[in-house]
Amino acid sequence: MHEMALMGEIVQLIEQDARMKNIKYVKKVELVVGTLSNALPDALQFAFDVYKIQEDNCLTTDAELIIHVEKAKAICTICGQQYEPVAKIAQCPTCLLPTGRMVAGETFRILAYEGG
C-alpha cells in the first residue's frame, strides 16, 4: 500500500510549510486526488488516520482529511471528442483510437491545510 508512503510525504511537506509559518499543529488537510492518479482515497484516509495518532508529527488526533476527487477527462487529438477514460490509455468513444490527451484525473496535490 503505497498510500502510507504518500501520506508520510504529505505530512512531511505540511510540517515543513507549517514550521515556516509558525503553525504548531494541523487540524485539517485537503487533497485533490484524480481518479487516475494511482492513489486510492480510502487507503489515503486509512494512512491519515494512522499518522494522526502518532505523536511525532503536527497532526492533531482529531485532524480531518478532506479528499476532493477529480474525475478523469481526456480529449481525442484526432476528432476532438471529450470523454471520461477509465484508464490512462483509453480508446476515444467516437473514433475508437487511443489518441486521447489527458486533461484531468491525474492530479495528486495538497489543496490546503488549517492549523494554529
N, CA, C and O atoms as a printed pandas DataFrame, in Angstrom:
     atom_number atom_name residue_name chain_id  residue_number  x_coord  y_coord  z_coord
0              1         N          MET        A               1    0.854   -1.172    0.000
1              2        CA          MET        A               1    0.000    0.000    0.000
2              3         C          MET        A               1    0.900    1.236    0.000
3              4         O          MET        A               1    1.414    1.641    1.042
4              5         N          HIS        A               2    1.081    1.823   -1.171
5              6        CA          HIS        A               2    1.953    2.986   -1.289
6              7         C          HIS        A               2    1.308    4.260   -0.748
7              8         O          HIS        A               2    1.992    5.272   -0.597
8              9         N          GLU        A               3    0.021    4.233   -0.457
9             10        CA          GLU        A               3   -0.648    5.405    0.105
10            11         C          GLU        A               3   -0.074    5.783    1.473
11            12         O          GLU        A               3   -0.098    6.956    1.848
12            13         N          MET        A               4    0.439    4.805    2.219
13            14        CA          MET        A               4    1.061    5.102    3.512
14            15         C          MET        A               4    2.304    5.968    3.292
15            16         O          MET        A               4    2.520    6.941    4.015
16            17         N          ALA        A               5    3.111    5.619    2.305
17            18        CA          ALA        A               5    4.303    6.415    1.991
18            19         C          ALA        A               5    3.904    7.791    1.448
19            20         O          ALA        A               5    4.518    8.801    1.791
20            21         N          LEU        A               6    2.877    7.824    0.603
21            22        CA          LEU        A               6    2.396    9.105    0.072
22            23         C          LEU        A               6    1.930   10.012    1.204
23            24         O          LEU        A               6    2.256   11.199    1.224
24            25         N          MET        A               7    1.179    9.467    2.132
25            26        CA          MET        A               7    0.677   10.279    3.247
26            27         C          MET        A               7    1.830   10.744    4.125
27            28         O          MET        A               7    1.798   11.857    4.649
28            29         N          GLY        A               8    2.839    9.911    4.290
29            30        CA          GLY        A               8    4.018   10.318    5.058
30            31         C          GLY        A               8    4.690   11.524    4.422
31            32         O          GLY        A               8    5.125   12.436    5.124
32            33         N          GLU        A               9    4.778   11.533    3.096
33            34        CA          GLU        A               9    5.374   12.670    2.391
34            35         C          GLU        A               9    4.484   13.905    2.498
35            36         O          GLU        A               9    4.988   15.021    2.627
36            37         N          ILE        A              10    3.173   13.717    2.447
37            38        CA          ILE        A              10    2.233   14.840    2.591
38            39         C          ILE        A              10    2.399   15.469    3.970
39            40         O          ILE        A              10    2.512   16.689    4.087
40            41         N          VAL        A              11    2.414   14.642    5.011
41            42        CA          VAL        A              11    2.569   15.150    6.371
42            43         C          VAL        A              11    3.900   15.888    6.505
43            44         O          VAL        A              11    3.962   16.943    7.136
44            45         N          GLN        A              12    4.941   15.351    5.929
45            46        CA          GLN        A              12    6.259   15.981    5.995
46            47         C          GLN        A              12    6.253   17.348    5.292
47            48         O          GLN        A              12    6.795   18.318    5.824
48            49         N          LEU        A              13    5.650   17.428    4.111
49            50        CA          LEU        A              13    5.566   18.703    3.391
50            51         C          LEU        A              13    4.764   19.735    4.177
51            52         O          LEU        A              13    5.151   20.900    4.263
52            53         N          ILE        A              14    3.650   19.300    4.745
53            54        CA          ILE        A              14    2.822   20.209    5.536
54            55         C          ILE        A              14    3.593   20.685    6.766
55            56         O          ILE        A              14    3.543   21.866    7.109
56            57         N          GLU        A              15    4.306   19.775    7.430
57            58        CA          GLU        A              15    5.088   20.159    8.611
58            59         C          GLU        A              15    6.146   21.198    8.265
59            60         O          GLU        A              15    6.339   22.159    9.009
60            61         N          GLN        A              16    6.831   21.010    7.141
61            62        CA          GLN        A              16    7.858   21.968    6.725
62            63         C          GLN        A              16    7.248   23.343    6.473
63            64         O          GLN        A              16    7.784   24.357    6.920
64            65         N          ASP        A              17    6.127   23.374    5.758
65            66        CA          ASP        A              17    5.466   24.638    5.459
66            67         C          ASP        A              17    4.908   25.274    6.729
67            68         O          ASP        A              17    5.030   26.482    6.927
68            69         N          ALA        A              18    4.302   24.466    7.579
69            70        CA          ALA        A              18    3.726   24.975    8.829
70            71         C          ALA        A              18    4.820   25.569    9.719
71            72         O          ALA        A              18    4.612   26.610   10.342
72            73         N          ARG        A              19    5.964   24.926    9.782
73            74        CA          ARG        A              19    7.080   25.424   10.587
74            75         C          ARG        A              19    7.513   26.812   10.108
75            76         O          ARG        A              19    7.777   27.699   10.919
76            77         N          MET        A              20    7.582   26.993    8.787
77            78        CA          MET        A              20    7.974   28.293    8.229
78            79         C          MET        A              20    6.947   29.376    8.557
79            80         O          MET        A              20    7.288   30.556    8.636
80            81         N          LYS        A              21    5.690   28.973    8.746
81            82        CA          LYS        A              21    4.613   29.927    9.030
82            83         C          LYS        A              21    4.284   29.988   10.520
83            84         O          LYS        A              21    3.296   30.602   10.922
84            85         N          ASN        A              22    5.123   29.345   11.332
85            86        CA          ASN        A              22    4.958   29.308   12.789
86            87         C          ASN        A              22    3.618   28.691   13.208
87            88         O          ASN        A              22    3.005   29.131   14.181
88            89         N          ILE        A              23    3.175   27.687   12.482
89            90        CA          ILE        A              23    1.956   26.943   12.812
90            91         C          ILE        A              23    2.389   25.698   13.584
91            92         O          ILE        A              23    3.214   24.921   13.104
92            93         N          LYS        A              24    1.838   25.515   14.760
93            94        CA          LYS        A              24    2.268   24.436   15.665
94            95         C          LYS        A              24    1.540   23.117   15.437
95            96         O          LYS        A              24    2.112   22.047   15.646
96            97         N          TYR        A              25    0.282   23.189   15.009
97            98        CA          TYR        A              25   -0.487   21.970   14.813
98            99         C          TYR        A              25   -1.400   22.127   13.589
99           100         O          TYR        A              25   -1.731   23.239   13.179
100          101         N          VAL        A              26   -1.789   20.992   13.027
101          102        CA          VAL        A              26   -2.659   20.973   11.845
102          103         C          VAL        A              26   -3.899   20.168   12.194
103          104         O          VAL        A              26   -3.807   19.041   12.680
104          105         N          LYS        A              27   -5.063   20.761   11.940
105          106        CA          LYS        A              27   -6.320   20.096   12.287
106          107         C          LYS        A              27   -7.164   19.733   11.068
107          108         O          LYS        A              27   -8.188   19.061   11.194
108          109         N          LYS        A              28   -6.732   20.181    9.886
109          110        CA          LYS        A              28   -7.495   19.870    8.677
110          111         C          LYS        A              28   -6.554   19.876    7.477
111          112         O          LYS        A              28   -5.726   20.775    7.326
112          113         N          VAL        A              29   -6.693   18.854    6.621
113          114        CA          VAL        A              29   -5.898   18.738    5.402
114          115         C          VAL        A              29   -6.858   18.458    4.253
115          116         O          VAL        A              29   -7.736   17.602    4.363
116          117         N          GLU        A              30   -6.686   19.181    3.153
117          118        CA          GLU        A              30   -7.491   18.947    1.961
118          119         C          GLU        A              30   -6.565   18.548    0.816
119          120         O          GLU        A              30   -5.548   19.193    0.564
120          121         N          LEU        A              31   -6.940   17.474    0.133
121          122        CA          LEU        A              31   -6.192   16.980   -1.013
122          123         C          LEU        A              31   -7.074   16.956   -2.253
123          124         O          LEU        A              31   -8.298   16.867   -2.157
124          125         N          VAL        A              32   -6.441   17.038   -3.411
125          126        CA          VAL        A              32   -7.115   16.772   -4.683
126          127         C          VAL        A              32   -6.493   15.480   -5.198
127          128         O          VAL        A              32   -5.278   15.383   -5.369
128          129         N          VAL        A              33   -7.354   14.484   -5.444
129          130        CA          VAL        A              33   -6.884   13.175   -5.890
130          131         C          VAL        A              33   -7.652   12.789   -7.147
131          132         O          VAL        A              33   -8.872   12.626   -7.108
132          133         N          GLY        A              34   -6.946   12.645   -8.250
133          134        CA          GLY        A              34   -7.567   12.248   -9.508
134          135         C          GLY        A              34   -7.892   10.767   -9.530
135          136         O          GLY        A              34   -7.212    9.958   -8.898
136          137         N          THR        A              35   -8.939   10.421  -10.267
137          138        CA          THR        A              35   -9.346    9.016  -10.349
138          139         C          THR        A              35   -8.290    8.155  -11.042
139          140         O          THR        A              35   -8.287    6.934  -10.883
140          141         N          LEU        A              36   -7.402    8.775  -11.803
141          142        CA          LEU        A              36   -6.323    8.022  -12.458
142          143         C          LEU        A              36   -4.951    8.380  -11.880
143          144         O          LEU        A              36   -3.936    8.250  -12.564
144          145         N          SER        A              37   -4.919    8.825  -10.637
145          146        CA          SER        A              37   -3.660    9.234  -10.012
146          147         C          SER        A              37   -2.906    8.068   -9.365
147          148         O          SER        A              37   -1.791    8.246   -8.874
148          149         N          ASN        A              38   -3.501    6.899   -9.365
149          150        CA          ASN        A              38   -2.920    5.712   -8.724
150          151         C          ASN        A              38   -2.872    5.826   -7.202
151          152         O          ASN        A              38   -2.047    5.182   -6.554
152          153         N          ALA        A              39   -3.752    6.642   -6.635
153          154        CA          ALA        A              39   -3.881    6.743   -5.185
154          155         C          ALA        A              39   -5.346    6.531   -4.836
155          156         O          ALA        A              39   -6.229    7.164   -5.415
156          157         N          LEU        A              40   -5.593    5.651   -3.902
157          158        CA          LEU        A              40   -6.964    5.324   -3.515
158          159         C          LEU        A              40   -7.394    6.152   -2.308
159          160         O          LEU        A              40   -6.744    6.114   -1.263
160          161         N          PRO        A              41   -8.493    6.904   -2.452
161          162        CA          PRO        A              41   -8.951    7.743   -1.343
162          163         C          PRO        A              41   -9.143    6.994   -0.022
163          164         O          PRO        A              41   -8.763    7.511    1.028
164          165         N          ASP        A              42   -9.715    5.805   -0.048
165          166        CA          ASP        A              42   -9.922    5.048    1.193
166          167         C          ASP        A              42   -8.594    4.681    1.854
167          168         O          ASP        A              42   -8.468    4.735    3.077
168          169         N          ALA        A              43   -7.614    4.312    1.045
169          170        CA          ALA        A              43   -6.303    3.964    1.590
170          171         C          ALA        A              43   -5.585    5.206    2.115
171          172         O          ALA        A              43   -4.865    5.130    3.110
172          173         N          LEU        A              44   -5.775    6.347    1.454
173          174        CA          LEU        A              44   -5.208    7.602    1.953
174          175         C          LEU        A              44   -5.833    7.973    3.293
175          176         O          LEU        A              44   -5.133    8.427    4.198
176          177         N          GLN        A              45   -7.139    7.784    3.427
177          178        CA          GLN        A              45   -7.819    8.078    4.691
178          179         C          GLN        A              45   -7.280    7.180    5.804
179          180         O          GLN        A              45   -7.037    7.643    6.918
180          181         N          PHE        A              46   -7.094    5.902    5.500
181          182        CA          PHE        A              46   -6.538    4.974    6.481
182          183         C          PHE        A              46   -5.150    5.434    6.924
183          184         O          PHE        A              46   -4.847    5.469    8.116
184          185         N          ALA        A              47   -4.311    5.786    5.950
185          186        CA          ALA        A              47   -2.950    6.237    6.264
186          187         C          ALA        A              47   -2.981    7.511    7.106
187          188         O          ALA        A              47   -2.203    7.656    8.049
188          189         N          PHE        A              48   -3.873    8.425    6.766
189          190        CA          PHE        A              48   -4.015    9.669    7.531
190          191         C          PHE        A              48   -4.402    9.358    8.974
191          192         O          PHE        A              48   -3.857    9.948    9.907
192          193         N          ASP        A              49   -5.333    8.441    9.155
193          194        CA          ASP        A              49   -5.769    8.058   10.497
194          195         C          ASP        A              49   -4.619    7.468   11.312
195          196         O          ASP        A              49   -4.544    7.676   12.523
196          197         N          VAL        A              50   -3.735    6.742   10.658
197          198        CA          VAL        A              50   -2.566    6.189   11.343
198          199         C          VAL        A              50   -1.615    7.315   11.743
199          200         O          VAL        A              50   -1.139    7.353   12.878
200          201         N          TYR        A              51   -1.340    8.229   10.817
201          202        CA          TYR        A              51   -0.412    9.319   11.108
202          203         C          TYR        A              51   -0.928   10.264   12.186
203          204         O          TYR        A              51   -0.137   10.787   12.971
204          205         N          LYS        A              52   -2.228   10.492   12.241
205          206        CA          LYS        A              52   -2.726   11.474   13.213
206          207         C          LYS        A              52   -2.711   10.957   14.652
207          208         O          LYS        A              52   -2.824   11.753   15.584
208          209         N          ILE        A              53   -2.574    9.661   14.854
209          210        CA          ILE        A              53   -2.472    9.157   16.231
210          211         C          ILE        A              53   -1.016    9.044   16.693
211          212         O          ILE        A              53   -0.750    8.747   17.858
212          213         N          GLN        A              54   -0.086    9.282   15.781
213          214        CA          GLN        A              54    1.327    9.293   16.163
214          215         C          GLN        A              54    1.664   10.644   16.776
215          216         O          GLN        A              54    1.121   11.668   16.362
216          217         N          GLU        A              55    2.535   10.653   17.736
217          218        CA          GLU        A              55    2.860   11.891   18.439
218          219         C          GLU        A              55    4.018   12.661   17.823
219          220         O          GLU        A              55    4.338   13.755   18.288
220          221         N          ASP        A              56    4.650   12.125   16.799
221          222        CA          ASP        A              56    5.846   12.766   16.261
222          223         C          ASP        A              56    5.585   13.587   14.994
223          224         O          ASP        A              56    6.479   13.748   14.163
224          225         N          ASN        A              57    4.351   14.110   14.847
225          226        CA          ASN        A              57    4.063   14.968   13.709
226          227         C          ASN        A              57    3.107   16.082   14.129
227          228         O          ASN        A              57    2.690   16.143   15.286
228          229         N          CYS        A              58    2.768   16.939   13.213
229          230        CA          CYS        A              58    1.981   18.134   13.528
230          231         C          CYS        A              58    0.473   17.911   13.508
231          232         O          CYS        A              58   -0.280   18.829   13.832
232          233         N          LEU        A              59    0.013   16.728   13.142
233          234        CA          LEU        A              59   -1.435   16.483   13.073
234          235         C          LEU        A              59   -2.022   16.305   14.462
235          236         O          LEU        A              59   -1.436   15.637   15.314
236          237         N          THR        A              60   -3.196   16.914   14.687
237          238        CA          THR        A              60   -3.909   16.683   15.939
238          239         C          THR        A              60   -4.608   15.330   15.853
239          240         O          THR        A              60   -4.836   14.816   14.758
240          241         N          THR        A              61   -4.947   14.757   16.996
241          242        CA          THR        A              61   -5.587   13.443   16.989
242          243         C          THR        A              61   -7.000   13.487   16.395
243          244         O          THR        A              61   -7.540   12.459   15.983
244          245         N          ASP        A              62   -7.591   14.683   16.356
245          246        CA          ASP        A              62   -8.910   14.814   15.744
246          247         C          ASP        A              62   -8.846   15.505   14.372
247          248         O          ASP        A              62   -9.850   16.015   13.874
248          249         N          ALA        A              63   -7.667   15.511   13.781
249          250        CA          ALA        A              63   -7.494   16.146   12.468
250          251         C          ALA        A              63   -8.414   15.495   11.437
251          252         O          ALA        A              63   -8.726   14.306   11.509
252          253         N          GLU        A              64   -8.833   16.311   10.482
253          254        CA          GLU        A              64   -9.776   15.878    9.453
254          255         C          GLU        A              64   -9.084   15.883    8.082
255          256         O          GLU        A              64   -8.343   16.808    7.749
256          257         N          LEU        A              65   -9.337   14.855    7.318
257          258        CA          LEU        A              65   -8.841   14.783    5.945
258          259         C          LEU        A              65  -10.032   14.908    5.000
259          260         O          LEU        A              65  -11.001   14.157    5.104
260          261         N          ILE        A              66   -9.948   15.860    4.082
261          262        CA          ILE        A              66  -10.976   16.029    3.057
262          263         C          ILE        A              66  -10.316   15.756    1.712
263          264         O          ILE        A              66   -9.304   16.365    1.365
264          265         N          ILE        A              67  -10.904   14.835    0.965
265          266        CA          ILE        A              67  -10.366   14.482   -0.348
266          267         C          ILE        A              67  -11.365   14.905   -1.411
267          268         O          ILE        A              67  -12.512   14.458   -1.421
268          269         N          HIS        A              68  -10.911   15.773   -2.303
269          270        CA          HIS        A              68  -11.703   16.192   -3.446
270          271         C          HIS        A              68  -11.289   15.292   -4.612
271          272         O          HIS        A              68  -10.143   15.334   -5.058
272          273         N          VAL        A              69  -12.221   14.485   -5.099
273          274        CA          VAL        A              69  -11.916   13.551   -6.186
274          275         C          VAL        A              69  -12.091   14.269   -7.522
275          276         O          VAL        A              69  -13.142   14.846   -7.801
276          277         N          GLU        A              70  -11.050   14.223   -8.331
277          278        CA          GLU        A              70  -11.063   14.829   -9.662
278          279         C          GLU        A              70  -11.325   13.734  -10.696
279          280         O          GLU        A              70  -10.524   12.813  -10.853
280          281         N          LYS        A              71  -12.446   13.842  -11.393
281          282        CA          LYS        A              71  -12.779   12.853  -12.421
282          283         C          LYS        A              71  -11.807   12.958  -13.597
283          284         O          LYS        A              71  -11.306   14.034  -13.923
284          285         N          ALA        A              72  -11.561   11.825  -14.211
285          286        CA          ALA        A              72  -10.689   11.791  -15.379
286          287         C          ALA        A              72  -11.403   12.403  -16.578
287          288         O          ALA        A              72  -12.609   12.241  -16.760
288          289         N          LYS        A              73  -10.623   13.110  -17.388
289          290        CA          LYS        A              73  -11.169   13.692  -18.611
290          291         C          LYS        A              73  -10.068   13.693  -19.663
291          292         O          LYS        A              73   -8.926   14.060  -19.387
292          293         N          ALA        A              74  -10.430   13.279  -20.868
293          294        CA          ALA        A              74   -9.485   13.273  -21.977
294          295         C          ALA        A              74  -10.144   13.914  -23.190
295          296         O          ALA        A              74  -11.368   13.958  -23.308
296          297         N          ILE        A              75   -9.301   14.407  -24.081
297          298        CA          ILE        A              75   -9.771   14.958  -25.349
298          299         C          ILE        A              75   -9.026   14.237  -26.459
299          300         O          ILE        A              75   -7.798   14.165  -26.450
300          301         N          CYS        A              76   -9.775   13.708  -27.410
301          302        CA          CYS        A              76   -9.172   12.997  -28.541
302          303         C          CYS        A              76   -8.447   14.010  -29.429
303          304         O          CYS        A              76   -9.014   15.031  -29.816
304          305         N          THR        A              77   -7.194   13.712  -29.741
305          306        CA          THR        A              77   -6.405   14.614  -30.572
306          307         C          THR        A              77   -6.768   14.497  -32.054
307          308         O          THR        A              77   -6.338   15.319  -32.863
308          309         N          ILE        A              78   -7.549   13.488  -32.411
309          310        CA          ILE        A              78   -7.967   13.309  -33.808
310          311         C          ILE        A              78   -9.319   13.985  -34.075
311          312         O          ILE        A              78   -9.437   14.813  -34.978
312          313         N          CYS        A              79  -10.331   13.628  -33.287
313          314        CA          CYS        A              79  -11.687   14.130  -33.567
314          315         C          CYS        A              79  -12.159   15.211  -32.600
315          316         O          CYS        A              79  -13.197   15.830  -32.834
316          317         N          GLY        A              80  -11.418   15.451  -31.519
317          318        CA          GLY        A              80  -11.787   16.486  -30.561
318          319         C          GLY        A              80  -12.826   16.071  -29.531
319          320         O          GLY        A              80  -13.231   16.885  -28.701
320          321         N          GLN        A              81  -13.262   14.817  -29.572
321          322        CA          GLN        A              81  -14.255   14.323  -28.611
322          323         C          GLN        A              81  -13.701   14.387  -27.185
323          324         O          GLN        A              81  -12.563   13.985  -26.942
324          325         N          GLN        A              82  -14.498   14.888  -26.254
325          326        CA          GLN        A              82  -14.139   14.912  -24.841
326          327         C          GLN        A              82  -14.838   13.736  -24.170
327          328         O          GLN        A              82  -16.031   13.519  -24.382
328          329         N          TYR        A              83  -14.095   12.971  -23.356
329          330        CA          TYR        A              83  -14.680   11.792  -22.724
330          331         C          TYR        A              83  -13.995   11.498  -21.397
331          332         O          TYR        A              83  -12.940   12.051  -21.084
332          333         N          GLU        A              84  -14.622   10.613  -20.624
333          334        CA          GLU        A              84  -14.084   10.195  -19.334
334          335         C          GLU        A              84  -13.445    8.817  -19.482
335          336         O          GLU        A              84  -14.154    7.812  -19.514
336          337         N          PRO        A              85  -12.125    8.757  -19.572
337          338        CA          PRO        A              85  -11.463    7.457  -19.725
338          339         C          PRO        A              85  -11.439    6.688  -18.408
339          340         O          PRO        A              85  -11.494    7.278  -17.329
340          341         N          VAL        A              86  -11.356    5.376  -18.511
341          342        CA          VAL        A              86  -11.273    4.539  -17.311
342          343         C          VAL        A              86   -9.835    4.100  -17.040
343          344         O          VAL        A              86   -9.560    3.463  -16.024
344          345         N          ALA        A              87   -8.930    4.435  -17.938
345          346        CA          ALA        A              87   -7.509    4.139  -17.785
346          347         C          ALA        A              87   -6.724    5.251  -18.470
347          348         O          ALA        A              87   -7.284    6.032  -19.240
348          349         N          LYS        A              88   -5.431    5.318  -18.190
349          350        CA          LYS        A              88   -4.616    6.382  -18.781
350          351         C          LYS        A              88   -4.509    6.263  -20.296
351          352         O          LYS        A              88   -4.383    7.267  -20.996
352          353         N          ILE        A              89   -4.558    5.056  -20.788
353          354        CA          ILE        A              89   -4.608    4.841  -22.236
354          355         C          ILE        A              89   -5.963    4.216  -22.526
355          356         O          ILE        A              89   -6.244    3.086  -22.126
356          357         N          ALA        A              90   -6.798    4.974  -23.230
357          358        CA          ALA        A              90   -8.156    4.510  -23.496
358          359         C          ALA        A              90   -8.573    4.940  -24.901
359          360         O          ALA        A              90   -8.097    5.945  -25.430
360          361         N          GLN        A              91   -9.461    4.166  -25.481
361          362        CA          GLN        A              91   -9.969    4.483  -26.818
362          363         C          GLN        A              91  -10.964    5.629  -26.760
363          364         O          GLN        A              91  -11.767    5.735  -25.833
364          365         N          CYS        A              92  -10.892    6.477  -27.767
365          366        CA          CYS        A              92  -11.897    7.519  -27.921
366          367         C          CYS        A              92  -13.219    6.821  -28.268
367          368         O          CYS        A              92  -13.225    5.942  -29.130
368          369         N          PRO        A              93  -14.327    7.179  -27.631
369          370        CA          PRO        A              93  -15.599    6.519  -27.919
370          371         C          PRO        A              93  -16.156    6.860  -29.310
371          372         O          PRO        A              93  -17.054    6.177  -29.802
372          373         N          THR        A              94  -15.629    7.904  -29.936
373          374        CA          THR        A              94  -16.123    8.309  -31.254
374          375         C          THR        A              94  -15.319    7.679  -32.383
375          376         O          THR        A              94  -15.878    7.006  -33.249
376          377         N          CYS        A              95  -14.001    7.899  -32.371
377          378        CA          CYS        A              95  -13.188    7.384  -33.491
378          379         C          CYS        A              95  -12.470    6.076  -33.166
379          380         O          CYS        A              95  -11.806    5.497  -34.026
380          381         N          LEU        A              96  -12.604    5.614  -31.922
381          382        CA          LEU        A              96  -12.053    4.333  -31.457
382          383         C          LEU        A              96  -10.532    4.239  -31.526
383          384         O          LEU        A              96   -9.983    3.139  -31.596
384          385         N          LEU        A              97   -9.854    5.370  -31.506
385          386        CA          LEU        A              97   -8.393    5.381  -31.499
386          387         C          LEU        A              97   -7.882    5.766  -30.106
387          388         O          LEU        A              97   -8.513    6.567  -29.417
388          389         N          PRO        A              98   -6.756    5.206  -29.694
389          390        CA          PRO        A              98   -6.207    5.528  -28.369
390          391         C          PRO        A              98   -5.370    6.814  -28.410
391          392         O          PRO        A              98   -4.189    6.806  -28.063
392          393         N          THR        A              99   -5.987    7.897  -28.830
393          394        CA          THR        A              99   -5.250    9.142  -29.047
394          395         C          THR        A              99   -5.698   10.262  -28.113
395          396         O          THR        A              99   -5.541   11.442  -28.428
396          397         N          GLY        A             100   -6.247    9.893  -26.980
397          398        CA          GLY        A             100   -6.726   10.901  -26.032
398          399         C          GLY        A             100   -5.594   11.584  -25.289
399          400         O          GLY        A             100   -4.596   10.958  -24.931
400          401         N          ARG        A             101   -5.763   12.860  -25.067
401          402        CA          ARG        A             101   -4.823   13.644  -24.264
402          403         C          ARG        A             101   -5.506   13.913  -22.926
403          404         O          ARG        A             101   -6.564   14.540  -22.876
404          405         N          MET        A             102   -4.896   13.436  -21.846
405          406        CA          MET        A             102   -5.468   13.612  -20.511
406          407         C          MET        A             102   -5.441   15.088  -20.132
407          408         O          MET        A             102   -4.405   15.744  -20.235
408          409         N          VAL        A             103   -6.587   15.606  -19.695
409          410        CA          VAL        A             103   -6.663   16.988  -19.245
410          411         C          VAL        A             103   -7.078   17.078  -17.766
411          412         O          VAL        A             103   -7.002   18.152  -17.169
412          413         N          ALA        A             104   -7.505   15.983  -17.188
413          414        CA          ALA        A             104   -7.865   15.950  -15.771
414          415         C          ALA        A             104   -7.876   14.502  -15.298
415          416         O          ALA        A             104   -8.031   13.572  -16.090
416          417         N          GLY        A             105   -7.709   14.333  -13.998
417          418        CA          GLY        A             105   -7.816   12.997  -13.411
418          419         C          GLY        A             105   -6.519   12.398  -12.932
419          420         O          GLY        A             105   -6.530   11.349  -12.289
420          421         N          GLU        A             106   -5.394   13.034  -13.227
421          422        CA          GLU        A             106   -4.111   12.513  -12.768
422          423         C          GLU        A             106   -3.537   13.317  -11.597
423          424         O          GLU        A             106   -2.438   13.033  -11.123
424          425         N          THR        A             107   -4.275   14.302  -11.146
425          426        CA          THR        A             107   -3.812   15.203  -10.093
426          427         C          THR        A             107   -3.668   14.476   -8.763
427          428         O          THR        A             107   -4.486   13.631   -8.399
428          429         N          PHE        A             108   -2.619   14.825   -8.060
429          430        CA          PHE        A             108   -2.439   14.403   -6.670
430          431         C          PHE        A             108   -1.677   15.538   -6.002
431          432         O          PHE        A             108   -0.469   15.682   -6.190
432          433         N          ARG        A             109   -2.399   16.355   -5.209
433          434        CA          ARG        A             109   -1.750   17.501   -4.585
434          435         C          ARG        A             109   -2.457   17.941   -3.308
435          436         O          ARG        A             109   -3.623   17.630   -3.067
436          437         N          ILE        A             110   -1.714   18.662   -2.521
437          438        CA          ILE        A             110   -2.274   19.269   -1.309
438          439         C          ILE        A             110   -2.994   20.539   -1.747
439          440         O          ILE        A             110   -2.400   21.415   -2.376
440          441         N          LEU        A             111   -4.252   20.630   -1.416
441          442        CA          LEU        A             111   -5.024   21.822   -1.749
442          443         C          LEU        A             111   -4.879   22.882   -0.654
443          444         O          LEU        A             111   -4.675   24.061   -0.943
444          445         N          ALA        A             112   -4.987   22.450    0.603
445          446        CA          ALA        A             112   -4.907   23.392    1.725
446          447         C          ALA        A             112   -4.739   22.630    3.031
447          448         O          ALA        A             112   -4.947   21.418    3.095
448          449         N          TYR        A             113   -4.362   23.358    4.059
449          450        CA          TYR        A             113   -4.372   22.807    5.410
450          451         C          TYR        A             113   -4.692   23.934    6.389
451          452         O          TYR        A             113   -4.448   25.106    6.104
452          453         N          GLU        A             114   -5.236   23.564    7.538
453          454        CA          GLU        A             114   -5.578   24.545    8.571
454          455         C          GLU        A             114   -4.969   24.104    9.895
455          456         O          GLU        A             114   -4.882   22.913   10.194
456          457         N          GLY        A             115   -4.559   25.073   10.663
457          458        CA          GLY        A             115   -3.993   24.775   11.974
458          459         C          GLY        A             115   -3.848   26.025   12.787
459          460         O          GLY        A             115   -4.470   27.050   12.508
460          461         N          GLY        A             116   -3.027   25.930   13.789
461          462        CA          GLY        A             116   -2.821   27.083   14.655
462          463         C          GLY        A             116   -1.524   27.028   15.390
463          464         O          GLY        A             116   -1.212   27.935   16.161
